[in-house]
Amino acid sequence: MLSCPECQKEIKLPEKCKKGDIFECENCGAELEIISVDPQKVEIILEEK
Ligand SMILES: [Zn+2]
């Protein structure tokens, strides 16, 4: 199971995802980058402001 680094809820990667893809956590809206697909790993994208 993969969980969101921000809210710790379970997240499901898009079916045809690949390394480097960016998607949004459905629960908290955090932007996540797929850093690895096997094993599945995601990293939160921190916005610099
Ligand atoms: Zn989240």
N, CA, C, O and the ligand as a Tripos MOL2 file, in Angstrom:
@<TRIPOS>MOLECULE
protein
  197   195    50     0     0
PROTEIN
NO_CHARGES

@<TRIPOS>ATOM
      1 N           0.8370   -1.2010    0.0000 N.3       1 MET1
      2 CA          0.0000    0.0000    0.0000 C.3       1 MET1
      3 C           0.8650    1.2420    0.0000 C.2       1 MET1
      4 O           1.8940    1.3190    0.6710 O.2       1 MET1
      5 N           0.4200    2.1910   -0.7620 N.am      2 LEU2
      6 CA          1.1390    3.4500   -0.8510 C.3       2 LEU2
      7 C           0.3310    4.5170   -0.1130 C.2       2 LEU2
      8 O          -0.8840    4.6210   -0.2760 O.2       2 LEU2
      9 N           1.0150    5.2840    0.6770 N.am      3 SER3
     10 CA          0.2790    6.3180    1.4020 C.3       3 SER3
     11 C           0.8470    7.6950    1.0970 C.2       3 SER3
     12 O           2.0260    7.8600    0.7850 O.2       3 SER3
     13 N          -0.0270    8.6580    1.1990 N.am      4 CYS4
     14 CA          0.3500   10.0370    0.9310 C.3       4 CYS4
     15 C           1.3200   10.5290    2.0070 C.2       4 CYS4
     16 O           1.0560   10.3700    3.1990 O.2       4 CYS4
     17 N           2.4330   11.1220    1.5940 N.am      5 PRO5
     18 CA          3.4000   11.6360    2.5750 C.3       5 PRO5
     19 C           2.8290   12.7890    3.4040 C.2       5 PRO5
     20 O           3.3220   13.0920    4.4900 O.2       5 PRO5
     21 N           1.8000   13.4130    2.8810 N.am      6 GLU6
     22 CA          1.2320   14.5730    3.5700 C.3       6 GLU6
     23 C           0.1650   14.1630    4.5880 C.2       6 GLU6
     24 O           0.2410   14.5350    5.7590 O.2       6 GLU6
     25 N          -0.8300   13.3940    4.1320 N.am      7 CYS7
     26 CA         -1.9580   13.0950    5.0140 C.3       7 CYS7
     27 C          -1.9770   11.6430    5.4870 C.2       7 CYS7
     28 O          -2.8040   11.2610    6.3140 O.2       7 CYS7
     29 N          -1.0520   10.8360    4.9490 N.am      8 GLN8
     30 CA         -0.9190    9.4250    5.3540 C.3       8 GLN8
     31 C          -2.0810    8.5490    4.9050 C.2       8 GLN8
     32 O          -2.1610    7.3840    5.2950 O.2       8 GLN8
     33 N          -2.9780    9.0910    4.0910 N.am      9 LYS9
     34 CA         -4.0720    8.2690    3.5850 C.3       9 LYS9
     35 C          -3.5720    7.4310    2.4160 C.2       9 LYS9
     36 O          -2.6150    7.7840    1.7270 O.2       9 LYS9
     37 N          -4.2570    6.3030    2.2200 N.am     10 GLU10
     38 CA         -3.8820    5.4510    1.1110 C.3      10 GLU10
     39 C          -4.1470    6.1710   -0.2050 C.2      10 GLU10
     40 O          -5.1770    6.8240   -0.3720 O.2      10 GLU10
     41 N          -3.2170    6.0460   -1.1230 N.am     11 ILE11
     42 CA         -3.4330    6.6410   -2.4350 C.3      11 ILE11
     43 C          -3.2170    5.5840   -3.5010 C.2      11 ILE11
     44 O          -2.4360    4.6470   -3.3360 O.2      11 ILE11
     45 N          -3.9280    5.7630   -4.5890 N.am     12 LYS12
     46 CA         -3.7830    4.8400   -5.7070 C.3      12 LYS12
     47 C          -3.1740    5.5900   -6.8750 C.2      12 LYS12
     48 O          -3.6460    6.6570   -7.2690 O.2      12 LYS12
     49 N          -2.1420    5.0240   -7.4070 N.am     13 LEU13
     50 CA         -1.5140    5.6690   -8.5510 C.3      13 LEU13
     51 C          -2.3630    5.4380   -9.7930 C.2      13 LEU13
     52 O          -3.0230    4.4070   -9.9220 O.2      13 LEU13
     53 N          -2.3400    6.4000  -10.6990 N.am     14 PRO14
     54 CA         -3.0190    6.2030  -11.9810 C.3      14 PRO14
     55 C          -2.4880    4.9260  -12.6480 C.2      14 PRO14
     56 O          -1.3240    4.5660  -12.4750 O.2      14 PRO14
     57 N          -3.3500    4.2520  -13.4060 N.am     15 GLU15
     58 CA         -2.9760    2.9590  -13.9550 C.3      15 GLU15
     59 C          -1.7330    3.0100  -14.8480 C.2      15 GLU15
     60 O          -0.8630    2.1420  -14.7810 O.2      15 GLU15
     61 N          -1.6760    4.0220  -15.6610 N.am     16 LYS16
     62 CA         -0.5340    4.1040  -16.5830 C.3      16 LYS16
     63 C           0.4660    5.1620  -16.1490 C.2      16 LYS16
     64 O           0.9430    5.9570  -16.9590 O.2      16 LYS16
     65 N           0.7680    5.1600  -14.8820 N.am     17 CYS17
     66 CA          1.6890    6.1660  -14.3860 C.3      17 CYS17
     67 C           3.1240    5.7620  -14.6960 C.2      17 CYS17
     68 O           3.4320    4.5910  -14.9160 O.2      17 CYS17
     69 N           3.9720    6.7510  -14.7070 N.am     18 LYS18
     70 CA          5.3810    6.4690  -14.8950 C.3      18 LYS18
     71 C           6.2100    7.4040  -14.0300 C.2      18 LYS18
     72 O           5.7300    8.4160  -13.5220 O.2      18 LYS18
     73 N           7.4470    7.0330  -13.8870 N.am     19 LYS19
     74 CA          8.3390    7.8390  -13.0850 C.3      19 LYS19
     75 C           8.3570    9.2790  -13.5770 C.2      19 LYS19
     76 O           8.4840    9.5340  -14.7740 O.2      19 LYS19
     77 N           8.2310   10.1960  -12.6650 N.am     20 GLY20
     78 CA          8.2590   11.6010  -13.0230 C.3      20 GLY20
     79 C           6.8840   12.2150  -13.1850 C.2      20 GLY20
     80 O           6.7400   13.4360  -13.2490 O.2      20 GLY20
     81 N           5.8670   11.3550  -13.2520 N.am     21 ASP21
     82 CA          4.5020   11.8820  -13.3420 C.3      21 ASP21
     83 C           4.1030   12.5980  -12.0480 C.2      21 ASP21
     84 O           4.5530   12.2660  -10.9510 O.2      21 ASP21
     85 N           3.2580   13.5690  -12.2290 N.am     22 ILE22
     86 CA          2.7750   14.3260  -11.0770 C.3      22 ILE22
     87 C           1.2680   14.1580  -10.9830 C.2      22 ILE22
     88 O           0.5540   14.2820  -11.9780 O.2      22 ILE22
     89 N           0.8010   13.8780   -9.7960 N.am     23 PHE23
     90 CA         -0.6340   13.7890   -9.6030 C.3      23 PHE23
     91 C          -0.9950   14.3830   -8.2570 C.2      23 PHE23
     92 O          -0.1300   14.7170   -7.4470 O.2      23 PHE23
     93 N          -2.2900   14.5060   -8.0420 N.am     24 GLU24
     94 CA         -2.7620   15.1530   -6.8390 C.3      24 GLU24
     95 C          -3.3940   14.1410   -5.8960 C.2      24 GLU24
     96 O          -4.1560   13.2740   -6.3240 O.2      24 GLU24
     97 N          -3.0790   14.2520   -4.6310 N.am     25 CYS25
     98 CA         -3.7190   13.4070   -3.6330 C.3      25 CYS25
     99 C          -5.1990   13.7620   -3.5730 C.2      25 CYS25
    100 O          -5.5660   14.9300   -3.4390 O.2      25 CYS25
    101 N          -6.0490   12.7340   -3.6750 N.am     26 GLU26
    102 CA         -7.4960   12.9980   -3.6560 C.3      26 GLU26
    103 C          -7.9690   13.4890   -2.3040 C.2      26 GLU26
    104 O          -8.9910   14.1680   -2.2020 O.2      26 GLU26
    105 N          -7.2410   13.1530   -1.2890 N.am     27 ASN27
    106 CA         -7.6750   13.5010    0.0650 C.3      27 ASN27
    107 C          -7.2650   14.9160    0.4770 C.2      27 ASN27
    108 O          -8.0990   15.6980    0.9340 O.2      27 ASN27
    109 N          -5.9860   15.2410    0.3160 N.am     28 CYS28
    110 CA         -5.5180   16.5230    0.8360 C.3      28 CYS28
    111 C          -5.1360   17.5130   -0.2610 C.2      28 CYS28
    112 O          -4.8910   18.6880    0.0150 O.2      28 CYS28
    113 N          -5.0870   17.0380   -1.4980 N.am     29 GLY29
    114 CA         -4.7800   17.9430   -2.6010 C.3      29 GLY29
    115 C          -3.3050   18.2260   -2.7930 C.2      29 GLY29
    116 O          -2.9310   19.0610   -3.6160 O.2      29 GLY29
    117 N          -2.4690   17.5380   -2.0420 N.am     30 ALA30
    118 CA         -1.0280   17.7370   -2.1840 C.3      30 ALA30
    119 C          -0.5640   17.2600   -3.5580 C.2      30 ALA30
    120 O          -1.0730   16.2720   -4.0860 O.2      30 ALA30
    121 N           0.3950   17.9620   -4.1240 N.am     31 GLU31
    122 CA          0.9570   17.5270   -5.3910 C.3      31 GLU31
    123 C           2.0710   16.5360   -5.1100 C.2      31 GLU31
    124 O           2.9820   16.7950   -4.3240 O.2      31 GLU31
    125 N           1.9720   15.3920   -5.7750 N.am     32 LEU32
    126 CA          2.9180   14.3220   -5.5350 C.3      32 LEU32
    127 C           3.5960   13.9160   -6.8320 C.2      32 LEU32
    128 O           2.9570   13.8110   -7.8790 O.2      32 LEU32
    129 N           4.8890   13.6930   -6.7470 N.am     33 GLU33
    130 CA          5.6310   13.2220   -7.9150 C.3      33 GLU33
    131 C           5.9860   11.7620   -7.7090 C.2      33 GLU33
    132 O           6.4320   11.3560   -6.6360 O.2      33 GLU33
    133 N           5.7790   10.9860   -8.7540 N.am     34 ILE34
    134 CA          6.1490    9.5740   -8.6890 C.3      34 ILE34
    135 C           7.6500    9.4760   -8.9080 C.2      34 ILE34
    136 O           8.1560    9.7960   -9.9830 O.2      34 ILE34
    137 N           8.3400    9.0390   -7.8970 N.am     35 ILE35
    138 CA          9.7940    8.9310   -8.0270 C.3      35 ILE35
    139 C          10.2290    7.5150   -8.3540 C.2      35 ILE35
    140 O          11.3730    7.2800   -8.7440 O.2      35 ILE35
    141 N           9.3130    6.5740   -8.1940 N.am     36 SER36
    142 CA          9.5860    5.1860   -8.5400 C.3      36 SER36
    143 C           8.2610    4.4560   -8.6920 C.2      36 SER36
    144 O           7.3300    4.6900   -7.9210 O.2      36 SER36
    145 N           8.1680    3.5640   -9.6930 N.am     37 VAL37
    146 CA          6.9190    2.8180   -9.8610 C.3      37 VAL37
    147 C           7.0280    1.3800   -9.3510 C.2      37 VAL37
    148 O           6.0110    0.7390   -9.0870 O.2      37 VAL37
    149 N           8.2350    0.8780   -9.2130 N.am     38 ASP38
    150 CA          8.4040   -0.4790   -8.7060 C.3      38 ASP38
    151 C           9.6580   -0.5460   -7.8550 C.2      38 ASP38
    152 O          10.7490   -0.7060   -8.4030 O.2      38 ASP38
    153 N           9.5500   -0.4330   -6.5670 N.am     39 PRO39
    154 CA          8.3180   -0.2680   -5.7880 C.3      39 PRO39
    155 C           7.7360    1.1330   -5.9450 C.2      39 PRO39
    156 O           8.4270    2.0680   -6.3470 O.2      39 PRO39
    157 N           6.4600    1.2560   -5.6230 N.am     40 GLN40
    158 CA          5.8140    2.5520   -5.7560 C.3      40 GLN40
    159 C           6.2800    3.5020   -4.6640 C.2      40 GLN40
    160 O           6.1720    3.2320   -3.4680 O.2      40 GLN40
    161 N           6.8000    4.6190   -5.1320 N.am     41 LYS41
    162 CA          7.2180    5.6470   -4.1840 C.3      41 LYS41
    163 C           6.8260    7.0050   -4.7230 C.2      41 LYS41
    164 O           6.9630    7.2820   -5.9150 O.2      41 LYS41
    165 N           6.3440    7.8330   -3.8450 N.am     42 VAL42
    166 CA          5.9940    9.1940   -4.2500 C.3      42 VAL42
    167 C           6.6370   10.1810   -3.2920 C.2      42 VAL42
    168 O           6.9650    9.8660   -2.1490 O.2      42 VAL42
    169 N           6.7980   11.3780   -3.8090 N.am     43 GLU43
    170 CA          7.4010   12.4220   -3.0030 C.3      43 GLU43
    171 C           6.5340   13.6590   -3.1290 C.2      43 GLU43
    172 O           6.0530   13.9830   -4.2150 O.2      43 GLU43
    173 N           6.3380   14.3350   -2.0410 N.am     44 ILE44
    174 CA          5.5160   15.5430   -2.0880 C.3      44 ILE44
    175 C           6.3120   16.6630   -2.7560 C.2      44 ILE44
    176 O           7.5160   16.8140   -2.5500 O.2      44 ILE44
    177 N           5.6020   17.4280   -3.5500 N.am     45 ILE45
    178 CA          6.2590   18.5490   -4.1990 C.3      45 ILE45
    179 C           6.0380   19.7980   -3.3500 C.2      45 ILE45
    180 O           4.9120   20.2470   -3.1350 O.2      45 ILE45
    181 N           7.1200   20.3200   -2.8950 N.am     46 LEU46
    182 CA          7.0270   21.5110   -2.0670 C.3      46 LEU46
    183 C           7.1240   22.7440   -2.9590 C.2      46 LEU46
    184 O           8.0860   22.9260   -3.7050 O.2      46 LEU46
    185 N           6.1240   23.5580   -2.8590 N.am     47 GLU47
    186 CA          6.1360   24.7770   -3.6650 C.3      47 GLU47
    187 C           6.9590   25.8490   -3.0040 C.2      47 GLU47
    188 O           6.7920   26.1520   -1.8230 O.2      47 GLU47
    189 N           7.8290   26.4060   -3.7670 N.am     48 GLU48
    190 CA          8.6190   27.5090   -3.2350 C.3      48 GLU48
    191 C           7.9210   28.8120   -3.5460 C.2      48 GLU48
    192 O           7.5830   29.1010   -4.6940 O.2      48 GLU48
    193 N           7.7160   29.5740   -2.5270 N.am     49 LYS49
    194 CA          7.0160   30.8350   -2.7340 C.3      49 LYS49
    195 C           7.8440   31.9970   -2.1970 C.2      49 LYS49
    196 O           7.4180   33.1490   -2.2810 O.2      49 LYS49
    197 ZN         -2.7540   13.4890    0.9070 Zn       50 ZN50
@<TRIPOS>BOND
     1     1     2 1
     2     2     3 1
     3     3     4 2
     4     3     5 am
     5     5     6 1
     6     6     7 1
     7     7     8 2
     8     7     9 am
     9     9    10 1
    10    10    11 1
    11    11    12 2
    12    11    13 am
    13    13    14 1
    14    14    15 1
    15    15    16 2
    16    15    17 am
    17    17    18 1
    18    18    19 1
    19    19    20 2
    20    19    21 am
    21    21    22 1
    22    22    23 1
    23    23    24 2
    24    23    25 am
    25    25    26 1
    26    26    27 1
    27    27    28 2
    28    27    29 am
    29    29    30 1
    30    30    31 1
    31    31    32 2
    32    31    33 am
    33    33    34 1
    34    34    35 1
    35    35    36 2
    36    35    37 am
    37    37    38 1
    38    38    39 1
    39    39    40 2
    40    39    41 am
    41    41    42 1
    42    42    43 1
    43    43    44 2
    44    43    45 am
    45    45    46 1
    46    46    47 1
    47    47    48 2
    48    47    49 am
    49    49    50 1
    50    50    51 1
    51    51    52 2
    52    51    53 am
    53    53    54 1
    54    54    55 1
    55    55    56 2
    56    55    57 am
    57    57    58 1
    58    58    59 1
    59    59    60 2
    60    59    61 am
    61    61    62 1
    62    62    63 1
    63    63    64 2
    64    63    65 am
    65    65    66 1
    66    66    67 1
    67    67    68 2
    68    67    69 am
    69    69    70 1
    70    70    71 1
    71    71    72 2
    72    71    73 am
    73    73    74 1
    74    74    75 1
    75    75    76 2
    76    75    77 am
    77    77    78 1
    78    78    79 1
    79    79    80 2
    80    79    81 am
    81    81    82 1
    82    82    83 1
    83    83    84 2
    84    83    85 am
    85    85    86 1
    86    86    87 1
    87    87    88 2
    88    87    89 am
    89    89    90 1
    90    90    91 1
    91    91    92 2
    92    91    93 am
    93    93    94 1
    94    94    95 1
    95    95    96 2
    96    95    97 am
    97    97    98 1
    98    98    99 1
    99    99   100 2
   100    99   101 am
   101   101   102 1
   102   102   103 1
   103   103   104 2
   104   103   105 am
   105   105   106 1
   106   106   107 1
   107   107   108 2
   108   107   109 am
   109   109   110 1
   110   110   111 1
   111   111   112 2
   112   111   113 am
   113   113   114 1
   114   114   115 1
   115   115   116 2
   116   115   117 am
   117   117   118 1
   118   118   119 1
   119   119   120 2
   120   119   121 am
   121   121   122 1
   122   122   123 1
   123   123   124 2
   124   123   125 am
   125   125   126 1
   126   126   127 1
   127   127   128 2
   128   127   129 am
   129   129   130 1
   130   130   131 1
   131   131   132 2
   132   131   133 am
   133   133   134 1
   134   134   135 1
   135   135   136 2
   136   135   137 am
   137   137   138 1
   138   138   139 1
   139   139   140 2
   140   139   141 am
   141   141   142 1
   142   142   143 1
   143   143   144 2
   144   143   145 am
   145   145   146 1
   146   146   147 1
   147   147   148 2
   148   147   149 am
   149   149   150 1
   150   150   151 1
   151   151   152 2
   152   151   153 am
   153   153   154 1
   154   154   155 1
   155   155   156 2
   156   155   157 am
   157   157   158 1
   158   158   159 1
   159   159   160 2
   160   159   161 am
   161   161   162 1
   162   162   163 1
   163   163   164 2
   164   163   165 am
   165   165   166 1
   166   166   167 1
   167   167   168 2
   168   167   169 am
   169   169   170 1
   170   170   171 1
   171   171   172 2
   172   171   173 am
   173   173   174 1
   174   174   175 1
   175   175   176 2
   176   175   177 am
   177   177   178 1
   178   178   179 1
   179   179   180 2
   180   179   181 am
   181   181   182 1
   182   182   183 1
   183   183   184 2
   184   183   185 am
   185   185   186 1
   186   186   187 1
   187   187   188 2
   188   187   189 am
   189   189   190 1
   190   190   191 1
   191   191   192 2
   192   191   193 am
   193   193   194 1
   194   194   195 1
   195   195   196 2
@<TRIPOS>SUBSTRUCTURE
     1 MET1         2 RESIDUE 1 A MET
     2 LEU2         6 RESIDUE 1 A LEU
     3 SER3        10 RESIDUE 1 A SER
     4 CYS4        14 RESIDUE 1 A CYS
     5 PRO5        18 RESIDUE 1 A PRO
     6 GLU6        22 RESIDUE 1 A GLU
     7 CYS7        26 RESIDUE 1 A CYS
     8 GLN8        30 RESIDUE 1 A GLN
     9 LYS9        34 RESIDUE 1 A LYS
    10 GLU10       38 RESIDUE 1 A GLU
    11 ILE11       42 RESIDUE 1 A ILE
    12 LYS12       46 RESIDUE 1 A LYS
    13 LEU13       50 RESIDUE 1 A LEU
    14 PRO14       54 RESIDUE 1 A PRO
    15 GLU15       58 RESIDUE 1 A GLU
    16 LYS16       62 RESIDUE 1 A LYS
    17 CYS17       66 RESIDUE 1 A CYS
    18 LYS18       70 RESIDUE 1 A LYS
    19 LYS19       74 RESIDUE 1 A LYS
    20 GLY20       78 RESIDUE 1 A GLY
    21 ASP21       82 RESIDUE 1 A ASP
    22 ILE22       86 RESIDUE 1 A ILE
    23 PHE23       90 RESIDUE 1 A PHE
    24 GLU24       94 RESIDUE 1 A GLU
    25 CYS25       98 RESIDUE 1 A CYS
    26 GLU26      102 RESIDUE 1 A GLU
    27 ASN27      106 RESIDUE 1 A ASN
    28 CYS28      110 RESIDUE 1 A CYS
    29 GLY29      114 RESIDUE 1 A GLY
    30 ALA30      118 RESIDUE 1 A ALA
    31 GLU31      122 RESIDUE 1 A GLU
    32 LEU32      126 RESIDUE 1 A LEU
    33 GLU33      130 RESIDUE 1 A GLU
    34 ILE34      134 RESIDUE 1 A ILE
    35 ILE35      138 RESIDUE 1 A ILE
    36 SER36      142 RESIDUE 1 A SER
    37 VAL37      146 RESIDUE 1 A VAL
    38 ASP38      150 RESIDUE 1 A ASP
    39 PRO39      154 RESIDUE 1 A PRO
    40 GLN40      158 RESIDUE 1 A GLN
    41 LYS41      162 RESIDUE 1 A LYS
    42 VAL42      166 RESIDUE 1 A VAL
    43 GLU43      170 RESIDUE 1 A GLU
    44 ILE44      174 RESIDUE 1 A ILE
    45 ILE45      178 RESIDUE 1 A ILE
    46 LEU46      182 RESIDUE 1 A LEU
    47 GLU47      186 RESIDUE 1 A GLU
    48 GLU48      190 RESIDUE 1 A GLU
    49 LYS49      194 RESIDUE 1 A LYS
    50 ZN50       197 GROUP 0 **** ****
